[in-house]
Amino acid sequence: MDYSSKISRQVAAVPRSGIRDFFELVLGRDDVISLGVGEPDYATPWHIREAAIFSLERGHTSYTSNLGLMSLRRKIADYVGGFFEVEYNPENEILVTVGVSEALDLALRALLNPGDEVLYHEPCYVSYMPGTLMAHGVPVSIPTRNRDGFSLKPEELAKGITPKSRVLIMNFPTNPTGGVVSAEDLAGIAKLCVQHDLIVISDEIYSELRYDGVKHVSIATLPGMRERTILLHGFSKAFAMTGFRLGYSCAPAPLTEAMMKIHQYSMLCAPITSQAAAAEALDNGASAMMRMKESYHQRRDFVVSRLNEIGIECHSPGGAFYVFPDVRKFGLSSKEFAMRLLETESVAAVPGDAFGASGEGFLRCCYAAAFDELKEAMIRMERFVGNLG
Ligand code: PMP
C-alpha cells in the first residue's frame, strides 16, 4: 500500500527531530560520555517518589477532574503567585497537563486557525516548529545571536510580525542556548505583543534554574500581558521529574477552557500518581531543588571556563542546564563537528542546527552530568580540538 497518501499533509511535512537521529547513533554504546540528553542527572528526590508510592498504596488509581486535582491546582496557584508573582484562579485558570509538552500542543491547537503565523525565537526547543505545523499554523522563526546572549531583541521580533501573526512562543531561560532575556528586551517584546494583539505562549520550564542571583521575570507580569499570556510550567526540570510527565498551564479562563476542551477529549486528565508526587514537590521540594540548582550553577561555571580555556568560545548562559559553544572557527559544520567528536573521542553533544538553522555553527552541551564525566569530557574535547589543528 502507498501509505504516503494515507498520512496527513501536516504530519508528513514535519521533519524528524535532529536530536533523535543523532542519539540513535549513540544507543548501545557504553563508552560514550553524553552531554546530549536535556534532563537532570538526578533521580527525583526520594520524598517525592515516596508520595507517589503512598498514593498508589492508598489505592488512588482513578481519573481526576479534567483540570487536575483541585488540591494540586490550589498549590500550583500558591506557588505561581509566590514565584512568578502572578495570581491565577485554581477554579478555572489552571490546567494540569501531561508535561509542558502537552500544554504546548493544547495551547497551539486552541489558538490557531489554518494559516495563522506563530513567531518564536531560534535556536529553540525542537517542538515549537513541528507543534505549529501540526496545529495548521505557519512557523516564523526569529533568529537570536551569540553576541546578544541569545536574547530575543524586540527590533528583530518586529521584523517578523505581519497581519497574520497571532502567537509568540517564548522560552527563557532557553533550551538549547541557556539564554535569558533582559528586562529592557522583555519590556520591548511586551509592547509589541500589545500593539499587534499577539497571544504569548511563555514556556517557563527552566525558570527556577536562573543563576548569578538574578530573579526570573515572567512576561505575564508586565503591563497588559497577563490577559494575553499562557504561562506554561512543569515539574520535569527543577524537581528532576521528567518521567512523571507533569506540567500545567496558567491562563485567563476562556483560554484555559479552550485548552481544556482538547485535553478532556484527548488526554482526559494527567495521571493521578504523578499529581500526588507534584503536590509533594510543591509542599516540601524547595530545599532539594535549591541543592540541585546550586550544583548546576557550579557545573555551568566549570564547563564555561574550561571550554573557553581550551579555545572553544562559549558565553556564560544565565539559566537552564545547557551551554551553546561556538565552533565555527574550526571550519566544520555543527553536524560534522559533533559526529567527529563522537567518533574519535566518544563525547556526545547535539549539533546546534537541530534547534533551527540559526543554531548552525554551535553545539548544545547539557551539563547536567556528573562532575567527573564533565571533567573527562573537557579533556577529550581539548584533545579533539587540538588534533583539528
Ligand atoms: N519546553 C522546553 C524548553 C524543554 O526543554 C522541554 C523538555 N526538554 C519541554 C518543554 C518539555 O517538558 P515536559 O517534560 O514538561 O514535557
Residues whose N, C-alpha, C, O or C-beta is under 5 A from the ligand:
A	BS01	PMP	G38 V98 G99 V100 S101 Y125 N171 N175 D203 I205 G234 S236 T242 L246 G247
